[in-house]
Amino acid sequence: MTASRHRVHDGASPVPSPQLVVDFVNSMACPGCRVDDAFATERAFARWSLRHLPDRLRADGDFPLPRLRRLRAATVELLRATQARRAPSLRAVQVVNSLAKLGLGPPRLAWAEGSWTLARPPSRRGRAGGPEVPIALAVQELLCSPLARQLRPCQGSACVHFLLARNRTQKWCSPTGCGNRARVARHYRRTRPSRAR
């Protein structure tokens, strides 16, 4: 199996950081992390956006939760397809492309022969949108950048979150959450008394 290749064409305007993409998908409910869906209600989303969105991306009284949930599900599908080096759902690609198009004209994220490509006219300006538009742009940029190779699913028990690994040994989405629970479980297995036969 050959490694996926990632190429970016035609340059790009500044978009949010790759870590925002990971924070965005990690807003979903996770039994391993013992957290609820951060987009379940407007109040939950407001709390999440204060922690994770730059000021310029926060919606003023507008909570586009259905679009954000749809983009999040599509992004999770694209990340999992990238990890498995398989063709992603065409619908998921269309969701990301349609939202990104509102921001910078008609970009095209495409998967072909194990590789993501991104074509975007450098000078066109699109229509304004809510936070889902720059997040969709960030998803495109991340998938087509070398950083995509650092995307990993968390190895925590029952965890469905992702991480952008800074080194080869990083395994958990949170060192104080999944990482700490894994260390506690490992310590328990090493130190528990052996059962009498």
ZIHU-V987225 format. One line per field, one symbol per residue. burial: 1 if it has 24 or more other ideal C-beta (glycine too) atoms within 12 Angstrom, else 0. A space follows every 10 residues. Layout:
burial->???
//
This chain:
burial->0001010100 0110111111 1111111101 0110100110 0000100110 0110001110 0011101111 1111111111 1100000100 0110111111 1111001111 1000111111 0000000011 1111111111 1111101101 1111110011 1111000000 1111001110 1100000000 0000000
//
